[in-house]
Amino acid sequence: MNGEFLMPLSILGSFGLSLYWFTRAITDYQLKKRMIEKGFVNDDTQAIFKAHHTPGRYGSLKWGLLTLFGGVALILMEYLDVNVNSPLPYGLVAVSLSIGFLVYYFIIKKDVK
């Protein structure tokens, strides 16, 4: 019963989040474009735009770590004897990806200082 409820919930949730992020990116872009066209942008405003939307130097590192830790979780699931309806695979992937984010955070934090 758990798998019958979690699978549609995770599919709809990820679709909803993807739609939200896409819509937010488009509307932020349109707002910034209109502000520039109307002349509301001065040096201070440009600094705010750059601070919130500068592509990180470590974007590749973040996605590489997430892929690595997600792959480790999938490899571990191959060797674990798990019931088909168990929520253990979801938890294992979530914990592994969280560890990947934490490793990324500490690398960035160390480099910023």
N, C-alpha and C positions, 0 to 999 in steps of 0.2 A: 504494500500500500504506500510506503514511503516514496518509492521510485515513481509511482503513478502520479504523485502530487508534485514532487520536486522537479521532474523533467519539464513539464509545461511551464511551471513557475520560473525556472531558470531560463528557458527559451524566451518567454515573454518579457522577463526582466531585462535580459541582455538586449533584446530588440528595443525595448523602451529606453534604456540608457543610451544606446547608440543613437537613436532618434533624437533624444534630448541633447547630446553632445554635438551632433551635427547641426541641429537647429540653433543652438547657442553660438557655435562658431560662425554660422552665416549671419546671424543678427548682430553679433559683435563687429564683424567685418563691415556690415552695412552702416552701423552706427558710426564707426570710426571714419568711414569714407565720407558720410554726410557732414561730420564735424569738420573734416579737412576742407571739403568743398565750400562750406559756409564761412570758413575763416576763423573758427573758434579755437584753432590749435596754435598754441604758442610753444615756446621752448619747454616750459614746465609740463604742459600736457603731453608733448612728445616724449618727455622722460618717463611719464606715467605709462604711456603706451608701450614703450620699449621695455620697461621693468616688468610688465605683466605678460608680455608676449615675445620675449627674446628666446629663440631656440637655444636650448641648453647645449653646452659643450659635451655633456655626458648623455645625450639622448640615446646613442648607440649602446652605451654601457648599461643604461636602464633596461632597454629591451633585450639586450643580450643576457643580463642576469635573470630577468623574468623568464625568458625562454629556457635558460639553463635549469633553473629551479623547477619550472613546470615539467620539463623533461625528466628530471630526477624523480619527481612525484609519479609520473607515468611509468617509469622503470620500476620503482618500488611497488606499484600496484600490480605489476606483472608477476612479481615474486610472492606477493601476499595472497593467502587463501581467503578471499572475500566473498560473502554471499551476494548474489545479484541485486537484492533489494537493500543492501546495506548503504548507509550514507557515508561510510568510511572513505571512499574515493573522493567525494566532494570535499570532505574535511582535509584530506591529505593534500589535495591540489591547493586549497585555500591557504593552508599553513605553509606550504612550500613557496607559494607566490608571495606570501607575507614576509617570509624570511628573505626572499630575493629583494623585496622593497626595502627591508631594514638594512641589508648589506649595502644597497645603493645609497640609502640615506646616510649611513655612517661614512661611506667613501666621500660623498659630497660634503658632508659636514667637516671632515678632516681637511679636505682640500680648500674649503672656503676660509678657514682660519689660517 
